[in-house]
């Protein structure tokens, strides 16, 4: 089999994976606090190094590269723009922190940057999209009585739930945490999971009555999508050329003289 077919087909596979990731980013340009994902490509080992069986590589094969492979796919934690909503239960995070939600499973912490919050019928502060309770700085749920909810005046810069009657004595404080960036994985529904150790974030500012916009850039995404489309077309054309070359070689070499 023509080795070039494998290289071109592998190039198409990598480009299509990047296109799927970009399409998801573009679909979420209006999603609150969305973090776009990126794909990092690496060099695939040369075939004699990549093979797991013991064979002697031919001299030509030794000189051929192995093409590309997907090295990493994960979110980029770039900061989105802050948009004022004037809704008391909304908050935006300026910095590297996350809200810690109740829902940890199998050693993973559940996190979000989406500050659309609400009080449920029992007065528990929840993440509006997932319905998961928001935890305070000690990992406890936050619950206000009906009277306290009427006095609730929004969030302070450190995540305090401010009391309108006494701004110096907040009801509670939402837990803003940080996790190792390489441990953070998207989990759908604007949630992330992390198996890394959480630490309290001291550098993240909480902005009440506001939300963080999506960090996905539609212009950059469309330009990259056009480039990937051309890469797929180029590799497809190379496959056609190599297929034609194989056909010609079979016809010529198989001819009986």
PEURHU-V790851 format. One record per residue. N is the residue number from 1. PHI is phi as a letter, one per 20 degrees, with the letter a starting at -180 (none if undefined). BURIAL is b if it has 24 or more other ideal C-beta (glycine too) atoms within 12 Angstrom, else e. D_CENTER is the distance of its C-alpha to the mean C-alpha in Angstrom with 1 decimal. Layout:
N	PHI	BURIAL	D_CENTER
N	PHI	BURIAL	D_CENTER
This chain:
1	none	e	37.9
2	f	e	36.9
3	f	b	34.2
4	f	e	33.0
5	f	e	31.9
6	f	b	29.5
7	f	b	28.0
8	f	b	27.7
9	f	b	26.3
10	f	b	23.7
11	f	b	22.7
12	f	b	22.4
13	f	b	20.2
14	f	b	17.7
15	f	b	17.9
16	f	e	17.4
17	f	b	14.2
18	f	b	12.9
19	f	b	14.5
20	f	e	12.7
21	f	b	9.2
22	f	b	10.9
23	f	b	12.7
24	f	b	9.8
25	f	b	8.7
26	f	b	12.5
27	f	e	13.0
28	d	b	11.1
29	f	b	12.9
30	d	e	15.0
31	e	b	12.7
32	g	b	13.4
33	l	b	11.1
34	f	b	8.1
35	d	b	5.4
36	f	b	5.1
37	e	b	4.0
38	c	b	7.3
39	d	b	10.0
40	d	e	12.8
41	e	e	16.1
42	c	e	18.9
43	e	e	22.6
44	f	e	23.8
45	f	e	27.0
46	g	e	30.3
47	g	b	31.7
48	f	e	34.4
49	e	e	31.9
50	f	e	29.3
51	f	e	32.1
52	e	e	32.8
53	e	e	36.4
54	e	e	39.3
55	c	e	40.5
56	e	e	42.0
57	f	e	39.9
58	f	e	42.1
59	g	e	42.4
60	f	e	40.6
61	f	e	37.6
62	f	e	37.5
63	e	e	36.9
64	e	e	34.1
65	f	e	30.4
66	e	b	27.9
67	n	b	25.6
68	d	b	21.8
69	b	e	19.2
70	f	b	15.4
71	e	e	15.0
72	a	e	11.3
73	c	b	8.0
74	a	b	4.9
75	f	b	2.8
76	d	b	6.1
77	e	b	8.0
78	f	e	10.5
79	f	e	12.9
80	e	b	13.5
81	f	e	17.2
82	e	b	19.2
83	d	e	21.1
84	f	e	24.2
85	d	e	24.8
86	m	e	27.8
87	e	e	26.8
88	f	b	27.8
89	e	b	25.2
90	e	b	22.3
91	b	b	20.7
92	c	b	18.2
93	d	b	16.9
94	d	b	17.8
95	p	b	16.6
96	e	b	14.2
97	e	b	15.1
98	c	b	13.8
99	e	b	16.1
100	e	b	17.1
101	d	b	17.8
102	f	b	20.4
103	q	b	19.1
104	f	e	18.7
105	c	e	19.4
106	l	e	20.3
107	m	e	19.7
108	d	e	16.2
109	e	b	15.7
110	e	b	14.1
111	c	b	12.4
112	b	b	11.5
113	d	b	11.8
114	f	b	13.4
115	e	b	17.1
116	e	b	18.9
117	d	b	21.3
118	b	b	24.7
119	d	b	27.6
120	e	e	28.5
121	f	e	32.2
122	e	e	32.7
123	n	e	31.4
124	e	b	28.3
125	f	b	25.4
126	c	b	22.4
127	f	b	18.9
128	f	b	20.0
129	f	b	17.3
130	e	b	17.3
131	m	e	20.8
132	e	b	20.0
133	f	b	22.2
134	e	b	21.1
135	e	b	22.5
136	e	b	24.7
137	f	b	24.9
138	d	e	26.9
139	n	e	24.6
140	d	e	26.9
141	f	b	26.5
142	d	b	27.8
143	c	b	30.7
144	d	b	33.0
145	f	e	36.4
146	g	e	37.3
147	f	e	39.3
148	f	b	36.5
149	f	b	34.1
150	f	e	36.8
151	e	e	36.9
152	f	b	33.2
153	d	b	32.6
154	o	b	28.9
155	d	b	26.8
156	e	b	27.9
157	f	b	26.1
158	d	b	25.6
159	n	b	24.5
160	f	b	28.1
161	e	b	29.1
162	f	b	32.1
163	e	b	35.5
164	g	e	37.3
165	e	e	40.7
166	b	e	39.8
167	f	e	36.8
168	e	e	37.5
169	c	e	37.0
170	f	b	33.6
171	f	b	33.2
172	a	b	30.2
173	b	b	27.1
174	f	b	23.4
175	e	b	21.7
176	d	b	19.2
177	c	b	17.7
178	c	b	15.7
179	c	b	14.2
180	g	e	14.0
181	g	e	10.9
182	f	e	11.1
183	d	e	11.4
184	e	b	8.3
185	c	b	6.5
186	f	b	5.1
187	c	b	8.7
188	m	e	9.4
189	m	b	11.6
190	m	b	9.3
191	d	b	9.6
192	c	b	8.2
193	c	b	10.6
194	b	b	12.2
195	e	e	15.4
196	e	e	16.2
197	f	e	19.0
198	e	b	18.4
199	c	e	20.5
200	f	b	21.7
201	e	b	20.3
202	d	e	23.4
203	d	e	21.9
204	e	b	19.7
205	e	b	21.7
206	e	b	21.7
207	d	b	22.9
208	f	b	24.6
209	m	b	25.2
210	b	b	22.1
211	c	b	18.4
212	e	b	15.5
213	f	b	14.7
214	f	b	11.6
215	e	b	10.6
216	f	b	10.4
217	d	b	13.7
218	f	e	15.6
219	f	e	18.3
220	f	e	16.4
221	f	b	14.4
222	f	e	17.8
223	f	e	19.5
224	f	b	17.1
225	f	b	17.5
226	f	e	21.2
227	f	e	21.2
228	f	b	19.5
229	f	e	22.1
230	f	e	24.8
231	f	b	23.6
232	f	b	23.8
233	f	e	27.2
234	f	e	28.5
235	f	b	27.7
236	f	e	29.2
237	f	e	32.2
238	f	b	32.5
239	f	b	32.5
240	f	e	35.3
241	f	e	37.3
242	f	e	37.1
243	f	e	38.0
244	f	e	41.0
245	f	e	42.0
246	f	e	42.0
247	f	e	44.1
248	f	e	46.5
249	f	e	46.8
250	f	e	47.6
251	f	e	50.1
252	f	e	51.8
253	f	e	51.9
254	e	e	52.8
255	f	e	55.7
256	e	e	59.1
257	e	e	61.4
